[in-house]
Amino acid sequence: MSVGARLLLLISNALPLVHLAATVAAALWPGLGRWWRLSLVFGMLYLLPPLACRALKTLSRPAEGRLALGSRSFFAWWLMLQTQVIFVRLPFLEELIRFVPGLYSAWLRCWGSRIGRLTYWAAGLTILDRAYLDVGDDVVFGAGVRLNPHVLQAEADGTWLYLGTIRIGSGASIGGYALLSAGCEIDPKEQTHAFLILPPFTRWQGGRRSREFRRMASEARQASSVGPIGN
């Protein structure tokens, strides 16, 4: 990665701090009535980030798969990630909106994810990339589940970003403290056990990981190392 690219990454790291400062400024803005102040703070804190992230994704159209660090898709993903850092650093902000039935699912849709009806989000659930979820109807997430649509992985030919939408079929139940990573798929009506760990681009089918899906993912990874890389 070039010096200029590294500098761009460092500069973009300031975006979460700018977001936090803007939210505090909105809370302290003089001359506003109570409801106007609350509306401004809520919009700055909860609405500006998903709208900015969704606009970035729409305009840049980052590829999914095995991406080279410093590629165009990598930088697009990185900027999208910075809009979400405040919710990763301060997870109680998401827990607050989970108190209102249906509000958290609606909020995730604002990021660009597809979320079905009657989704249950247990306490302690963590999402790293809120624009990369495809969840069916009547899905249950256990406590402490982690959804990581991106993984940085060191390999023999360097460090790569694996980025992919996590897809969960209707009626599925994800056991507590499970970890689903980039590009994973859970078939409809499946029930995964607690503490399950799914590596990138694997599939849970028939109560176990699908070997065929893993083989196809491995072949795709090998092809990307000798062919064109996601841009």
MDAnalysis code that builds the backbone (N, CA, C; Angstrom):
import MDAnalysis as mda
import numpy as np

u = mda.Universe.empty(693, n_residues=231, atom_resindex=np.repeat(np.arange(231), 3), trajectory=True)
u.add_TopologyAttr("name", ["N", "CA", "C"] * 231)
u.add_TopologyAttr("resid", np.arange(1, 232))
u.add_TopologyAttr("resname", ["MET", "SER", "VAL", "GLY", "ALA", "ARG", "LEU", "LEU", "LEU", "LEU", "ILE", "SER", "ASN", "ALA", "LEU", "PRO", "LEU", "VAL", "HIS", "LEU", "ALA", "ALA", "THR", "VAL", "ALA", "ALA", "ALA", "LEU", "TRP", "PRO", "GLY", "LEU", "GLY", "ARG", "TRP", "TRP", "ARG", "LEU", "SER", "LEU", "VAL", "PHE", "GLY", "MET", "LEU", "TYR", "LEU", "LEU", "PRO", "PRO", "LEU", "ALA", "CYS", "ARG", "ALA", "LEU", "LYS", "THR", "LEU", "SER", "ARG", "PRO", "ALA", "GLU", "GLY", "ARG", "LEU", "ALA", "LEU", "GLY", "SER", "ARG", "SER", "PHE", "PHE", "ALA", "TRP", "TRP", "LEU", "MET", "LEU", "GLN", "THR", "GLN", "VAL", "ILE", "PHE", "VAL", "ARG", "LEU", "PRO", "PHE", "LEU", "GLU", "GLU", "LEU", "ILE", "ARG", "PHE", "VAL", "PRO", "GLY", "LEU", "TYR", "SER", "ALA", "TRP", "LEU", "ARG", "CYS", "TRP", "GLY", "SER", "ARG", "ILE", "GLY", "ARG", "LEU", "THR", "TYR", "TRP", "ALA", "ALA", "GLY", "LEU", "THR", "ILE", "LEU", "ASP", "ARG", "ALA", "TYR", "LEU", "ASP", "VAL", "GLY", "ASP", "ASP", "VAL", "VAL", "PHE", "GLY", "ALA", "GLY", "VAL", "ARG", "LEU", "ASN", "PRO", "HIS", "VAL", "LEU", "GLN", "ALA", "GLU", "ALA", "ASP", "GLY", "THR", "TRP", "LEU", "TYR", "LEU", "GLY", "THR", "ILE", "ARG", "ILE", "GLY", "SER", "GLY", "ALA", "SER", "ILE", "GLY", "GLY", "TYR", "ALA", "LEU", "LEU", "SER", "ALA", "GLY", "CYS", "GLU", "ILE", "ASP", "PRO", "LYS", "GLU", "GLN", "THR", "HIS", "ALA", "PHE", "LEU", "ILE", "LEU", "PRO", "PRO", "PHE", "THR", "ARG", "TRP", "GLN", "GLY", "GLY", "ARG", "ARG", "SER", "ARG", "GLU", "PHE", "ARG", "ARG", "MET", "ALA", "SER", "GLU", "ALA", "ARG", "GLN", "ALA", "SER", "SER", "VAL", "GLY", "PRO", "ILE", "GLY", "ASN"])
u.atoms.positions = np.array([
    [0.847, -1.187, 0.000],
    [0.000, 0.000, 0.000],
    [0.885, 1.239, 0.000],
    [0.572, 2.205, -0.835],
    [1.392, 3.403, -0.977],
    [1.288, 4.297, 0.258],
    [2.238, 5.245, 0.354],
    [2.222, 6.192, 1.471],
    [0.951, 7.040, 1.433],
    [0.552, 7.460, 0.229],
    [-0.667, 8.253, 0.098],
    [-1.899, 7.496, 0.558],
    [-1.949, 6.194, 0.230],
    [-3.090, 5.375, 0.647],
    [-3.128, 5.231, 2.166],
    [-1.961, 5.028, 2.759],
    [-1.903, 4.922, 4.222],
    [-2.325, 6.229, 4.884],
    [-1.915, 7.343, 4.283],
    [-2.285, 8.648, 4.827],
    [-3.798, 8.852, 4.760],
    [-4.405, 8.414, 3.654],
    [-5.857, 8.528, 3.514],
    [-6.577, 7.717, 4.583],
    [-6.057, 6.525, 4.884],
    [-6.661, 5.701, 5.932],
    [-6.586, 6.401, 7.285],
    [-5.429, 6.998, 7.571],
    [-5.256, 7.681, 8.850],
    [-6.198, 8.875, 8.977],
    [-6.324, 9.646, 7.896],
    [-7.207, 10.815, 7.929],
    [-8.660, 10.396, 8.146],
    [-9.065, 9.322, 7.463],
    [-10.459, 8.873, 7.592],
    [-10.769, 8.354, 8.987],
    [-9.727, 7.979, 9.744],
    [-9.946, 7.527, 11.121],
    [-10.518, 8.621, 12.010],
    [-10.414, 9.874, 11.554],
    [-10.944, 10.987, 12.346],
    [-12.454, 11.148, 12.193],
    [-13.055, 10.477, 11.220],
    [-14.489, 10.643, 10.973],
    [-15.360, 10.296, 12.184],
    [-15.082, 9.201, 12.916],
    [-15.912, 8.922, 14.099],
    [-15.848, 10.035, 15.142],
    [-14.660, 10.624, 15.325],
    [-14.529, 11.718, 16.286],
    [-15.311, 12.945, 15.820],
    [-15.271, 13.222, 14.521],
    [-16.040, 14.339, 13.968],
    [-17.535, 14.105, 14.183],
    [-17.974, 12.868, 13.974],
    [-19.386, 12.527, 14.182],
    [-19.797, 12.747, 15.635],
    [-18.950, 12.295, 16.554],
    [-19.255, 12.466, 17.974],
    [-19.293, 13.946, 18.349],
    [-18.326, 14.711, 17.837],
    [-18.281, 16.142, 18.138],
    [-19.512, 16.859, 17.588],
    [-19.950, 16.474, 16.395],
    [-21.138, 17.096, 15.803],
    [-22.386, 16.780, 16.617],
    [-22.462, 15.560, 17.150],
    [-23.613, 15.183, 17.977],
    [-23.640, 15.983, 19.275],
    [-22.469, 16.130, 19.896],
    [-22.380, 16.926, 21.128],
    [-22.737, 18.383, 20.846],
    [-22.254, 18.911, 19.715],
    [-22.569, 20.292, 19.350],
    [-24.072, 20.483, 19.154],
    [-24.719, 19.475, 18.554],
    [-26.171, 19.553, 18.372],
    [-26.894, 19.578, 19.711],
    [-26.377, 18.798, 20.668],
    [-27.003, 18.758, 21.992],
    [-26.847, 20.081, 22.737],
    [-25.774, 20.804, 22.446],
    [-25.491, 22.052, 23.160],
    [-25.870, 23.293, 22.365],
    [-26.491, 23.101, 21.205],
    [-26.819, 24.243, 20.345],
    [-27.763, 25.198, 21.073],
    [-27.390, 26.479, 21.181],
    [-28.213, 27.418, 21.956],
    [-29.499, 27.806, 21.229],
    [-30.504, 28.114, 22.016],
    [-31.737, 28.662, 21.469],
    [-32.724, 27.662, 20.917],
    [-32.443, 26.360, 21.051],
    [-33.360, 25.342, 20.531],
    [-34.325, 24.889, 21.625],
    [-35.556, 24.618, 21.247],
    [-36.503, 24.031, 22.180],
    [-36.140, 22.585, 22.471],
    [-36.766, 22.018, 23.509],
    [-36.421, 20.658, 23.925],
    [-36.620, 19.644, 22.805],
    [-37.782, 19.689, 22.143],
    [-38.067, 18.676, 21.128],
    [-37.221, 18.876, 19.875],
    [-36.965, 20.127, 19.516],
    [-36.073, 20.369, 18.390],
    [-34.666, 19.857, 18.698],
    [-34.219, 20.069, 19.930],
    [-32.887, 19.609, 20.318],
    [-32.803, 18.084, 20.272],
    [-33.817, 17.427, 20.838],
    [-33.823, 15.961, 20.825],
    [-33.871, 15.421, 19.400],
    [-34.658, 16.037, 18.543],
    [-34.764, 15.599, 17.151],
    [-33.441, 15.770, 16.423],
    [-32.771, 16.897, 16.682],
    [-31.491, 17.149, 16.025],
    [-30.435, 16.158, 16.479],
    [-30.390, 15.886, 17.788],
    [-29.414, 14.928, 18.311],
    [-29.694, 13.531, 17.772],
    [-30.968, 13.122, 17.775],
    [-31.316, 11.791, 17.262],
    [-30.937, 11.661, 15.788],
    [-31.247, 12.690, 15.012],
    [-30.917, 12.642, 13.594],
    [-29.428, 12.604, 13.349],
    [-28.679, 13.405, 14.106],
    [-27.231, 13.437, 13.947],
    [-26.601, 12.109, 14.358],
    [-27.119, 11.522, 15.435],
    [-26.520, 10.306, 15.974],
    [-26.943, 9.055, 15.227],
    [-28.251, 8.933, 14.938],
    [-28.768, 7.670, 14.419],
    [-29.130, 7.675, 12.935],
    [-29.376, 8.828, 12.344],
    [-29.814, 8.858, 10.947],
    [-28.715, 9.264, 9.969],
    [-27.864, 10.205, 10.364],
    [-26.799, 10.643, 9.462],
    [-25.852, 9.512, 9.071],
    [-25.361, 8.675, 10.023],
    [-24.438, 7.602, 9.646],
    [-25.017, 6.599, 8.641],
    [-26.229, 6.040, 8.867],
    [-26.736, 5.084, 7.874],
    [-26.988, 5.696, 6.511],
    [-27.450, 6.945, 6.474],
    [-27.686, 7.588, 5.183],
    [-26.372, 7.828, 4.451],
    [-25.332, 8.235, 5.192],
    [-24.018, 8.440, 4.575],
    [-23.436, 7.122, 4.082],
    [-23.566, 6.072, 4.896],
    [-23.048, 4.754, 4.515],
    [-23.762, 4.214, 3.283],
    [-25.075, 4.363, 3.265],
    [-25.852, 3.861, 2.124],
    [-25.502, 4.618, 0.848],
    [-25.287, 5.931, 0.968],
    [-24.892, 6.723, -0.202],
    [-23.527, 6.285, -0.712],
    [-22.584, 6.029, 0.210],
    [-21.253, 5.564, -0.187],
    [-21.333, 4.231, -0.920],
    [-22.146, 3.323, -0.392],
    [-22.266, 2.006, -1.019],
    [-22.909, 2.103, -2.391],
    [-23.922, 2.956, -2.524],
    [-24.613, 3.117, -3.801],
    [-23.703, 3.734, -4.853],
    [-22.929, 4.731, -4.454],
    [-22.085, 5.446, -5.408],
    [-20.816, 4.675, -5.759],
    [-20.226, 3.996, -4.779],
    [-18.940, 3.324, -5.020],
    [-19.092, 1.877, -5.463],
    [-20.205, 1.245, -5.107],
    [-20.469, -0.151, -5.468],
    [-19.258, -1.060, -5.199],
    [-18.817, -1.171, -3.959],
    [-17.664, -2.030, -3.662],
    [-17.956, -3.491, -3.967],
    [-16.954, -4.163, -4.507],
    [-17.095, -5.585, -4.814],
    [-17.098, -6.391, -3.519],
    [-17.635, -7.600, -3.582],
    [-17.562, -8.531, -2.467],
    [-16.643, -9.676, -2.860],
    [-16.065, -10.316, -1.848],
    [-15.151, -11.420, -2.115],
    [-13.813, -11.175, -1.450],
    [-12.764, -11.590, -2.120],
    [-11.388, -11.450, -1.610],
    [-10.782, -10.195, -2.230],
    [-10.572, -9.166, -1.430],
    [-10.177, -7.855, -1.935],
    [-8.781, -7.485, -1.462],
    [-8.024, -6.883, -2.349],
    [-6.673, -6.434, -2.019],
    [-6.724, -5.165, -1.184],
    [-5.842, -5.078, -0.188],
    [-5.739, -3.852, 0.587],
    [-5.252, -2.732, -0.328],
    [-5.892, -1.590, -0.235],
    [-5.528, -0.470, -1.089],
    [-6.311, -0.402, -2.376],
    [-7.151, -1.400, -2.641],
    [-7.976, -1.377, -3.850],
    [-9.127, -0.390, -3.671],
    [-9.780, -0.073, -4.768],
    [-10.901, 0.872, -4.726],
    [-12.011, 0.360, -3.813],
    [-12.333, -0.922, -3.917],
    [-13.390, -1.486, -3.073],
    [-12.990, -1.475, -1.603],
    [-11.702, -1.679, -1.339],
    [-11.226, -1.644, 0.046],
    [-11.444, -0.266, 0.655],
    [-11.090, 0.786, -0.084],
    [-11.258, 2.138, 0.442],
    [-12.732, 2.491, 0.617],
    [-13.571, 2.038, -0.309],
    [-15.008, 2.290, -0.169],
    [-15.537, 1.625, 1.098],
    [-15.132, 0.368, 1.318],
    [-15.554, -0.336, 2.534],
    [-15.025, 0.377, 3.777],
    [-13.773, 0.819, 3.735],
    [-13.163, 1.466, 4.897],
    [-13.930, 2.729, 5.295],
    [-14.301, 3.535, 4.308],
    [-15.064, 4.750, 4.602],
    [-16.439, 4.397, 5.175],
    [-17.060, 3.345, 4.636],
    [-18.345, 2.902, 5.177],
    [-18.199, 2.450, 6.627],
    [-17.090, 1.786, 6.916],
    [-16.857, 1.308, 8.283],
    [-16.731, 2.467, 9.265],
    [-16.113, 3.559, 8.832],
    [-15.910, 4.696, 9.736],
    [-17.232, 5.328, 10.168],
    [-18.268, 5.200, 9.346],
    [-19.575, 5.747, 9.737],
    [-20.220, 4.930, 10.855],
    [-19.658, 3.754, 11.160],
    [-20.260, 2.844, 12.133],
    [-19.459, 2.698, 13.418],
    [-18.265, 3.283, 13.437],
    [-17.348, 3.055, 14.555],
    [-17.954, 3.462, 15.892],
    [-18.706, 4.550, 15.924],
    [-19.261, 5.014, 17.196],
    [-20.169, 3.960, 17.830],
    [-20.852, 3.161, 17.007],
    [-21.755, 2.136, 17.542],
    [-20.987, 0.890, 17.975],
    [-19.793, 0.689, 17.413],
    [-18.933, -0.410, 17.850],
    [-18.253, -0.043, 19.163],
    [-17.802, 1.207, 19.260],
    [-17.130, 1.674, 20.477],
    [-18.107, 1.851, 21.643],
    [-19.331, 2.264, 21.325],
    [-20.345, 2.529, 22.355],
    [-21.575, 1.666, 22.073],
    [-21.487, 0.365, 22.343],
    [-22.576, -0.549, 21.959],
    [-23.907, -0.266, 22.648],
    [-23.892, 0.446, 23.769],
    [-25.159, 0.735, 24.450],
    [-26.076, 1.603, 23.591],
    [-25.502, 2.330, 22.616],
    [-26.333, 3.156, 21.740],
    [-27.293, 2.298, 20.921],
    [-26.826, 1.121, 20.500],
    [-27.710, 0.210, 19.767],
    [-28.686, -0.490, 20.704],
    [-28.216, -0.815, 21.907],
    [-29.111, -1.476, 22.865],
    [-30.316, -0.591, 23.176],
    [-30.117, 0.714, 23.189],
    [-31.216, 1.633, 23.496],
    [-32.348, 1.520, 22.482],
    [-32.002, 1.455, 21.185],
    [-33.076, 1.413, 20.186],
    [-33.663, 0.014, 20.043],
    [-33.008, -1.002, 20.617],
    [-33.596, -2.345, 20.612],
    [-34.744, -2.457, 21.599],
    [-34.862, -1.502, 22.513],
    [-35.985, -1.521, 23.451],
    [-37.311, -1.315, 22.730],
    [-37.287, -0.626, 21.608],
    [-38.520, -0.327, 20.870],
    [-38.733, -1.416, 19.821],
    [-39.779, -2.234, 19.922],
    [-39.997, -3.322, 18.961],
    [-40.027, -2.818, 17.520],
    [-39.233, -3.461, 16.679],
    [-39.214, -3.140, 15.258],
    [-38.305, -1.996, 14.867],
    [-37.897, -1.171, 15.842],
    [-37.093, 0.008, 15.497],
    [-35.693, -0.379, 15.030],
    [-35.092, -1.367, 15.693],
    [-33.725, -1.751, 15.317],
    [-33.689, -2.336, 13.912],
    [-34.663, -3.164, 13.575],
    [-34.726, -3.724, 12.216],
    [-34.898, -2.621, 11.184],
    [-35.762, -1.654, 11.484],
    [-35.965, -0.534, 10.564],
    [-34.687, 0.272, 10.398],
    [-33.960, 0.437, 11.484],
    [-32.695, 1.183, 11.446],
    [-31.669, 0.472, 10.571],
    [-31.583, -0.853, 10.688],
    [-30.649, -1.612, 9.848],
    [-31.024, -1.513, 8.368],
    [-32.303, -1.434, 8.084],
    [-32.723, -1.249, 6.683],
    [-32.235, 0.091, 6.144],
    [-32.150, 1.088, 7.010],
    [-31.634, 2.395, 6.578],
    [-30.188, 2.290, 6.111],
    [-29.443, 1.357, 6.678],
    [-28.049, 1.157, 6.269],
    [-27.955, 0.483, 4.903],
    [-29.016, -0.174, 4.481],
    [-29.009, -0.871, 3.201],
    [-29.170, -2.370, 3.308],
    [-29.307, -2.891, 4.533],
    [-29.514, -4.325, 4.717],
    [-30.966, -4.697, 4.447],
    [-31.174, -5.973, 4.123],
    [-32.526, -6.501, 3.993],
    [-32.849, -7.258, 5.276],
    [-33.833, -6.803, 6.014],
    [-34.223, -7.424, 7.279],
    [-35.701, -7.786, 7.206],
    [-36.019, -9.056, 7.433],
    [-37.399, -9.515, 7.367],
    [-38.208, -9.110, 8.594],
    [-39.457, -9.516, 8.602],
    [-40.362, -9.160, 9.699],
    [-40.125, -10.060, 10.910],
    [-40.479, -9.552, 12.075],
    [-40.454, -10.296, 13.340],
    [-39.083, -10.914, 13.624],
    [-38.037, -10.138, 13.401],
    [-36.683, -10.570, 13.752],
    [-36.422, -10.239, 15.216],
    [-35.873, -11.214, 15.953],
    [-35.581, -10.988, 17.372],
    [-34.080, -10.819, 17.564],
    [-33.697, -9.684, 18.162],
    [-32.289, -9.370, 18.415],
    [-32.046, -9.433, 19.920],
    [-31.336, -10.456, 20.387],
    [-31.076, -10.582, 21.824],
    [-29.994, -9.592, 22.262],
    [-29.883, -9.436, 23.565],
    [-28.904, -8.495, 24.122],
    [-27.479, -8.929, 23.785],
    [-26.620, -7.938, 23.596],
    [-25.206, -8.207, 23.371],
    [-24.834, -8.538, 21.947],
    [-25.799, -8.556, 21.028],
    [-25.485, -8.836, 19.623],
    [-24.617, -7.715, 19.054],
    [-23.620, -8.088, 18.248],
    [-22.698, -7.118, 17.654],
    [-22.672, -7.288, 16.146],
    [-22.793, -6.179, 15.434],
    [-22.707, -6.176, 13.973],
    [-21.602, -5.212, 13.569],
    [-20.690, -5.655, 12.716],
    [-19.592, -4.783, 12.292],
    [-19.905, -4.018, 11.017],
    [-20.646, -4.616, 10.100],
    [-20.969, -3.956, 8.827],
    [-22.481, -4.016, 8.634],
    [-23.147, -2.936, 8.964],
    [-24.608, -2.941, 8.988],
    [-25.245, -2.865, 7.614],
    [-24.457, -2.699, 6.585],
    [-24.985, -2.645, 5.219],
    [-24.885, -3.987, 4.505],
    [-24.408, -5.027, 5.210],
    [-24.149, -6.308, 4.557],
    [-24.877, -7.452, 5.258],
    [-26.182, -7.283, 5.450],
    [-27.004, -8.337, 6.044],
    [-28.208, -8.607, 5.158],
    [-28.568, -9.879, 5.043],
    [-29.776, -10.291, 4.336],
    [-30.465, -11.324, 5.228],
    [-31.436, -10.868, 6.000],
    [-32.075, -11.699, 7.022],
    [-33.534, -11.915, 6.653],
    [-33.974, -13.167, 6.685],
    [-35.351, -13.490, 6.345],
    [-36.319, -13.185, 7.480],
    [-37.548, -13.680, 7.340],
    [-38.583, -13.462, 8.352],
    [-38.414, -14.423, 9.530],
    [-38.879, -13.990, 10.704],
    [-38.966, -14.853, 11.895],
    [-37.619, -15.451, 12.288],
    [-36.568, -14.685, 12.178],
    [-35.227, -15.132, 12.568],
    [-34.960, -14.722, 14.012],
    [-34.318, -15.616, 14.772],
    [-33.993, -15.355, 16.178],
    [-32.479, -15.359, 16.349],
    [-31.954, -14.278, 16.931],
    [-30.534, -14.189, 17.255],
    [-30.366, -14.320, 18.762],
    [-29.530, -15.280, 19.193],
    [-29.263, -15.457, 20.610],
    [-28.358, -14.371, 21.166],
    [-28.186, -14.396, 22.475],
    [-27.373, -13.382, 23.147],
    [-25.920, -13.454, 22.686],
    [-25.315, -12.286, 22.511],
    [-23.888, -12.217, 22.220],
    [-23.473, -12.659, 20.837],
    [-24.406, -12.836, 19.926],
    [-24.049, -13.236, 18.551],
    [-23.233, -12.125, 17.896],
    [-22.236, -12.523, 17.110],
    [-21.415, -11.564, 16.360],
    [-21.601, -11.805, 14.866],
    [-21.939, -10.744, 14.152],
    [-22.073, -10.791, 12.699],
    [-20.968, -9.924, 12.106],
    [-19.985, -10.569, 11.498],
    [-18.805, -9.877, 10.970],
    [-18.733, -10.050, 9.457],
    [-19.394, -9.200, 8.682],
    [-19.339, -9.341, 7.224],
    [-17.975, -9.048, 6.608],
    [-17.014, -8.645, 7.417],
    [-15.653, -8.491, 6.891],
    [-14.660, -9.205, 7.797],
    [-13.610, -9.720, 7.169],
    [-12.513, -10.370, 7.888],
    [-11.216, -9.978, 7.200],
    [-10.240, -9.522, 7.967],
    [-8.890, -9.291, 7.451],
    [-8.059, -10.516, 7.779],
    [-7.467, -11.108, 6.754],
    [-6.789, -12.381, 6.946],
    [-5.416, -12.367, 6.292],
    [-4.393, -12.739, 7.074],
    [-3.027, -12.836, 6.557],
    [-2.832, -14.196, 5.898],
    [-2.342, -14.191, 4.661],
    [-2.104, -15.421, 3.920],
    [-0.703, -15.388, 3.323],
    [-0.333, -16.460, 2.635],
    [1.022, -16.560, 2.099],
    [1.345, -15.437, 1.122],
    [0.333, -14.960, 0.399],
    [0.557, -13.911, -0.597],
    [0.151, -12.530, -0.091],
    [0.075, -12.353, 1.225],
    [-0.222, -11.043, 1.790],
    [-1.493, -11.050, 2.622],
    [-1.900, -9.871, 3.042],
    [-3.119, -9.707, 3.834],
    [-4.263, -9.296, 2.922],
    [-5.404, -9.949, 3.099],
    [-6.558, -9.721, 2.230],
    [-7.780, -9.375, 3.066],
    [-8.673, -8.626, 2.446],
    [-9.976, -8.344, 3.051],
    [-11.012, -9.271, 2.435],
    [-11.672, -10.061, 3.277],
    [-12.808, -10.863, 2.828],
    [-14.072, -10.102, 3.212],
    [-14.862, -9.748, 2.214],
    [-16.071, -8.956, 2.431],
    [-17.242, -9.638, 1.745],
    [-18.308, -9.860, 2.480],
    [-19.465, -10.510, 1.871],
    [-20.703, -10.392, 2.742],
    [-21.852, -10.296, 2.104],
    [-23.128, -10.209, 2.816],
    [-23.422, -11.512, 3.559],
    [-23.813, -11.409, 4.812],
    [-24.243, -12.570, 5.592],
    [-25.725, -12.794, 5.324],
    [-26.075, -14.008, 4.898],
    [-27.460, -14.327, 4.531],
    [-28.024, -15.383, 5.477],
    [-29.180, -15.085, 6.048],
    [-29.825, -15.986, 7.001],
    [-31.262, -16.203, 6.556],
    [-31.611, -17.454, 6.315],
    [-32.929, -17.778, 5.794],
    [-34.035, -17.621, 6.822],
    [-35.252, -17.521, 6.342],
    [-36.422, -17.334, 7.210],
    [-36.571, -18.499, 8.190],
    [-36.955, -18.167, 9.408],
    [-37.203, -19.184, 10.419],
    [-35.967, -19.747, 11.078],
    [-34.790, -19.230, 10.751],
    [-33.551, -19.740, 11.338],
    [-33.364, -19.197, 12.749],
    [-32.590, -19.938, 13.542],
    [-32.273, -19.530, 14.906],
    [-30.765, -19.638, 15.100],
    [-30.139, -18.530, 15.517],
    [-28.688, -18.487, 15.684],
    [-28.365, -18.584, 17.166],
    [-27.633, -19.639, 17.549],
    [-27.318, -19.868, 18.951],
    [-26.471, -18.767, 19.562],
    [-26.576, -18.631, 20.870],
    [-25.869, -17.573, 21.578],
    [-24.367, -17.611, 21.361],
    [-23.774, -16.426, 21.225],
    [-22.331, -16.229, 21.108],
    [-21.729, -16.887, 19.867],
    [-22.569, -17.134, 18.873],
    [-22.061, -17.636, 17.592],
    [-21.374, -16.497, 16.845],
    [-20.430, -16.862, 15.975],
    [-19.723, -15.894, 15.139],
    [-19.925, -16.265, 13.678],
    [-20.607, -15.394, 12.938],
    [-20.797, -15.581, 11.501],
    [-19.955, -14.538, 10.789],
    [-19.104, -14.982, 9.869],
    [-18.186, -14.053, 9.215],
    [-18.574, -13.836, 7.754],
    [-17.707, -13.171, 7.022],
    [-18.003, -12.676, 5.671],
    [-18.600, -13.743, 4.757],
    [-19.724, -13.415, 4.143],
    [-20.308, -14.262, 3.117],
    [-20.945, -15.545, 3.601],
    [-21.126, -15.728, 4.908],
    [-21.731, -16.960, 5.422],
    [-23.220, -17.017, 5.080],
    [-23.722, -18.231, 4.953],
    [-25.140, -18.435, 4.682],
    [-25.713, -19.471, 5.648],
    [-26.880, -19.173, 6.190],
    [-27.623, -20.107, 7.038],
    [-28.919, -20.438, 6.312],
    [-29.154, -21.707, 6.068],
    [-30.364, -22.104, 5.352],
    [-31.624, -21.829, 6.180],
    [-32.779, -21.689, 5.515],
    [-34.032, -21.457, 6.239],
    [-34.327, -22.562, 7.250],
    [-34.888, -22.158, 8.395],
    [-35.342, -23.051, 9.467],
    [-34.214, -23.825, 10.144],
    [-32.968, -23.457, 9.893],
    [-31.846, -24.105, 10.573],
    [-31.696, -23.554, 11.986],
    [-31.167, -24.390, 12.881],
    [-30.851, -23.971, 14.240],
    [-29.378, -24.259, 14.493],
    [-28.596, -23.215, 14.684],
    [-27.172, -23.412, 14.944],
    [-26.945, -23.479, 16.451],
    [-25.899, -24.187, 16.853],
    [-25.622, -24.321, 18.284],
    [-24.859, -23.102, 18.807],
    [-24.829, -22.974, 20.104],
    [-24.132, -21.851, 20.730],
    [-22.634, -21.938, 20.467],
    [-21.988, -20.790, 20.389],
    [-20.546, -20.662, 20.204],
    [-20.068, -21.190, 18.849],
    [-20.967, -21.318, 17.908],
    [-20.578, -21.737, 16.562],
    [-19.692, -20.668, 15.922],
    [-18.649, -21.109, 15.211],
    [-17.790, -20.195, 14.454],
    [-17.805, -20.637, 12.996],
    [-18.263, -19.748, 12.121],
    [-18.276, -20.038, 10.690],
    [-17.229, -19.177, 9.990],
    [-16.228, -19.791, 9.352],
    [-15.226, -19.037, 8.595],
    [-15.871, -18.347, 7.392],
    [-15.139, -17.445, 6.739],
    [-15.705, -16.724, 5.588],
    [-16.229, -17.658, 4.500],
    [-17.386, -17.300, 3.955],
    [-17.997, -17.967, 2.808],
    [-18.225, -19.456, 3.047],
    [-18.788, -19.762, 4.211],
    [-19.232, -21.123, 4.489],
    [-20.750, -21.114, 4.660],
    [-21.324, -22.299, 4.613],
    [-22.781, -22.420, 4.652],
    [-23.192, -23.438, 5.700],
    [-24.236, -23.107, 6.459],
    [-24.786, -24.038, 7.451],
    [-26.050, -24.644, 6.859],
    [-26.006, -25.963, 6.663],
    [-27.082, -26.649, 5.948],
    [-27.244, -28.041, 6.534],
    [-28.473, -28.414, 6.861],
    [-28.708, -29.744, 7.403],
    [-28.025, -29.987, 8.732],
    [-27.884, -28.948, 9.546],
    [-27.285, -29.097, 10.867],
    [-25.781, -29.149, 10.886],
    [-25.133, -28.824, 9.781],
    [-23.668, -28.831, 9.746],
    [-23.172, -27.925, 8.622],
    [-21.872, -27.692, 8.618],
    [-21.278, -26.901, 7.551],
    [-21.308, -27.687, 6.244],
    [-21.585, -26.977, 5.176],
    [-21.643, -27.623, 3.870],
    [-20.245, -27.710, 3.275],
    [-19.763, -28.926, 3.064],
    [-18.431, -29.109, 2.488],
    [-18.375, -28.604, 1.056],
    [-19.448, -28.817, 0.315],
    [-19.471, -28.375, -1.079],
    [-19.343, -26.861, -1.158],
    [-20.023, -26.168, -0.259],
    [-19.957, -24.703, -0.260],
    [-18.547, -24.251, 0.092],
    [-17.907, -24.932, 1.050],
    [-16.544, -24.569, 1.428],
    [-15.588, -24.811, 0.272],
    [-15.796, -25.917, -0.467],
    [-14.918, -26.209, -1.594],
    [-15.042, -25.135, -2.656],
    [-16.272, -24.716, -2.947],
    [-16.489, -23.678, -3.949],
    [-15.852, -22.357, -3.507],
    [-15.958, -22.040, -2.205],
    [-15.355, -20.807, -1.697],
    [-13.842, -20.858, -1.818],
    [-13.263, -22.046, -1.542],
    [-11.815, -22.190, -1.653],
    [-11.349, -22.023, -3.090],
    [-12.111, -22.589, -4.033],
    [-11.750, -22.445, -5.437],
    [-11.833, -20.986, -5.882],
    [-12.842, -20.271, -5.386],
    [-12.972, -18.854, -5.729],
    [-11.804, -18.055, -5.173],
    [-11.368, -18.409, -3.964],
    [-10.237, -17.719, -3.357],
    [-8.962, -17.961, -4.150],
    [-8.745, -19.218, -4.571],
    [-7.560, -19.529, -5.352],
    [-7.591, -18.829, -6.702],
    [-8.772, -18.740, -7.304],
    [-8.889, -18.066, -8.598],
    [-8.570, -16.586, -8.475],
    [-8.983, -15.967, -7.359],
    [-8.729, -14.536, -7.197],
    [-7.256, -14.248, -7.003],
    [-6.485, -15.253, -6.528],
    [-5.066, -15.022, -6.302],
    [-4.258, -15.072, -7.586],
    [-4.843, -15.645, -8.650],
    [-4.116, -15.711, -9.917],
    [-4.789, -14.893, -10.998],
    [-6.041, -14.494, -10.758],
    [-6.782, -13.712, -11.740],
    [-7.032, -12.313, -11.249],
    [-8.003, -11.630, -11.876],
    [-8.316, -10.264, -11.469],
    [-8.790, -10.214, -10.021],
    [-8.355, -9.185, -9.311],
    [-8.718, -8.995, -7.916],
    [-9.885, -8.042, -7.841],
    [-10.794, -8.252, -6.854],
    [-11.901, -7.325, -6.658],
    [-11.393, -5.907, -6.556],
    [-12.012, -4.991, -7.309],
    [-11.460, -3.634, -7.368],
    [-12.180, -2.697, -6.426],
])
